[in-house]
Amino acid sequence: MTKSPSVGSFVANDFRTAAVFQKYGIDFCCKGGKSVDEVCNAKNIDRDILLKELDDVSLIPGTADNDYSTWPLDKLIDYIENNHHRYVENAIPPLTQFLDKLCNVHGGNHPELFEIKEQFNAASGELAAHMKKEELILFPFVYRMVEAINSGVDMNAAPFGTVKNPIAMMMHEHDVEGDRFSKISSLSNNYTPPADGCTTYRVAFALLKEFEEDLHKHIHLENNILFPKALEMEMKIIS
């Protein structure tokens, strides 16, 4: 039996397969480099059943516009910035306020709220810095590579040596945030408000769940599509 492709490659080829992996609790973004064989063995999942479900999803007609793996890298970067970076920036302030209120009102009966708030506050600061590094350092260099490819000229190496260096840093930071939100999910019982939870409780947990889902897609687009393609491009054009 040949080794199956990586989880991330399935999702890179068709993002709809992400729902199948999510159903089985398989991380398709931060740990998308693992093969289907590896995750099936680790989670005791029937490999043939999983592959059948992945095939079934891929056979459903979809729209080519959402086939992110075919997009030019400059278009993909614009999409990431305009959709995922701006989403994070806009979602953090209201979520912070909701979590502050929950800790004040429900923290006595639900002390886990304080740790959820602490984890989210840490994520907020780290993600803000992370996105700035991408927008000011990594993404401009990828734009320059795209321009060089389109104009048919070589370009000099980046001041940071090779695009591998900032990519390695970004992927490490992705791992950190993926683990952080896995902890938040566990602390919140997979974003399930308790029986005594008020409307603010339900809204805050729904927004936290949405935030994590957006983060998973955000990391997937970078780890499994943008970064590998940027590495390939650098090898072609750096003199």
ChimeraX attribute file (.defattr): number of C-alpha atoms within 10 A of each C-alpha:
attribute: neighborCount
match mode: 1-to-1
recipient: residues
	/A:1	3
	/A:2	5
	/A:3	9
	/A:4	14
	/A:5	13
	/A:6	20
	/A:7	25
	/A:8	27
	/A:9	19
	/A:10	23
	/A:11	27
	/A:12	25
	/A:13	16
	/A:14	19
	/A:15	21
	/A:16	18
	/A:17	21
	/A:18	23
	/A:19	15
	/A:20	18
	/A:21	20
	/A:22	12
	/A:23	8
	/A:24	13
	/A:25	11
	/A:26	19
	/A:27	19
	/A:28	28
	/A:29	25
	/A:30	23
	/A:31	19
	/A:32	22
	/A:33	17
	/A:34	18
	/A:35	17
	/A:36	23
	/A:37	18
	/A:38	16
	/A:39	21
	/A:40	16
	/A:41	11
	/A:42	9
	/A:43	11
	/A:44	9
	/A:45	14
	/A:46	11
	/A:47	16
	/A:48	11
	/A:49	10
	/A:50	16
	/A:51	14
	/A:52	11
	/A:53	14
	/A:54	20
	/A:55	13
	/A:56	11
	/A:57	18
	/A:58	16
	/A:59	8
	/A:60	8
	/A:61	7
	/A:62	12
	/A:63	6
	/A:64	11
	/A:65	8
	/A:66	12
	/A:67	15
	/A:68	20
	/A:69	20
	/A:70	13
	/A:71	15
	/A:72	12
	/A:73	22
	/A:74	18
	/A:75	11
	/A:76	18
	/A:77	21
	/A:78	13
	/A:79	15
	/A:80	19
	/A:81	17
	/A:82	11
	/A:83	13
	/A:84	19
	/A:85	21
	/A:86	12
	/A:87	15
	/A:88	18
	/A:89	13
	/A:90	11
	/A:91	15
	/A:92	19
	/A:93	11
	/A:94	12
	/A:95	20
	/A:96	16
	/A:97	12
	/A:98	18
	/A:99	24
	/A:100	15
	/A:101	15
	/A:102	21
	/A:103	19
	/A:104	12
	/A:105	13
	/A:106	17
	/A:107	15
	/A:108	12
	/A:109	10
	/A:110	13
	/A:111	11
	/A:112	16
	/A:113	21
	/A:114	18
	/A:115	15
	/A:116	22
	/A:117	20
	/A:118	14
	/A:119	16
	/A:120	21
	/A:121	16
	/A:122	13
	/A:123	18
	/A:124	19
	/A:125	11
	/A:126	14
	/A:127	18
	/A:128	14
	/A:129	12
	/A:130	16
	/A:131	20
	/A:132	13
	/A:133	15
	/A:134	17
	/A:135	15
	/A:136	10
	/A:137	16
	/A:138	21
	/A:139	21
	/A:140	14
	/A:141	19
	/A:142	22
	/A:143	16
	/A:144	13
	/A:145	24
	/A:146	19
	/A:147	14
	/A:148	16
	/A:149	16
	/A:150	9
	/A:151	9
	/A:152	10
	/A:153	12
	/A:154	14
	/A:155	15
	/A:156	10
	/A:157	14
	/A:158	13
	/A:159	9
	/A:160	11
	/A:161	10
	/A:162	14
	/A:163	21
	/A:164	15
	/A:165	11
	/A:166	17
	/A:167	20
	/A:168	13
	/A:169	12
	/A:170	21
	/A:171	16
	/A:172	13
	/A:173	16
	/A:174	24
	/A:175	14
	/A:176	15
	/A:177	24
	/A:178	21
	/A:179	13
	/A:180	18
	/A:181	22
	/A:182	14
	/A:183	16
	/A:184	24
	/A:185	18
	/A:186	13
	/A:187	15
	/A:188	19
	/A:189	12
	/A:190	14
	/A:191	19
	/A:192	16
	/A:193	18
	/A:194	12
	/A:195	6
	/A:196	9
	/A:197	14
	/A:198	14
	/A:199	10
	/A:200	14
	/A:201	21
	/A:202	15
	/A:203	15
	/A:204	22
	/A:205	22
	/A:206	14
	/A:207	18
	/A:208	24
	/A:209	19
	/A:210	14
	/A:211	18
	/A:212	18
	/A:213	13
	/A:214	17
	/A:215	21
	/A:216	20
	/A:217	18
	/A:218	19
	/A:219	24
	/A:220	26
	/A:221	23
	/A:222	22
	/A:223	25
	/A:224	25
	/A:225	22
	/A:226	25
	/A:227	23
	/A:228	13
	/A:229	16
	/A:230	22
	/A:231	15
	/A:232	10
	/A:233	18
	/A:234	22
	/A:235	11
	/A:236	11
	/A:237	17
	/A:238	15
	/A:239	10
